């Protein structure tokens, strides 16, 4: 067994259940199409790495998706609980270095995951900062519940608060390149992912005509 594990959190792709903030501007069907494209980007990245991977679905395991990967359902009352439980699973399975990512980041590359694992050889934790103040990647070389407890999820000070608490508790960390995620239509319009995807642009335009 590899000593490294990548956990991917995936939302079940259901109309009206994904990219809800984006959907307020472009509608549920268009947001659904955007999320499908983002998941495809994530899967291409995951398919290109050799590290062990475990997929955690939000609601139910889908046998026809992520074929060949280990799959589970996220378990917990909030995002912190769900991430904590997934990390606990990984460490209990015997992995030494674990990285967790989401599935809605257009700029994610295999190099970000690889750099995360390199960082964990020297640091307790690693984060990939998101431009909105959160993070797109979190990794640990040993379990640390502080990261997941009483945090301002989905707020602009999430990463800052997390790093401040780790500092107070003498936990070593480092950060990777900051990337943009897509939560709003403004995020979507500004992204190269959207600007270069004429097919997606046309599909969204048709859905909103």
Secondary structure, 3 states (H helix, E strand, C coil): CCCEEEEEEECCCCCCCCCHHHHHHHCHHHHHHHHHHHHHHHHHHHHCCCCEEEEEECCCCCCCCCCCCEEEECCCCCHHHHHHHHHHHHHHCCCCEEEEECCCCCCCCHHHHHHHHHHCCCCCEEEEEECCCCEEEEEECCCCHHHHCCCCCCCCCHHHHHHHHHHHCCCCEEECCCECCCCCHHHHHHCHHHHCCHHHHHHHHHHHC
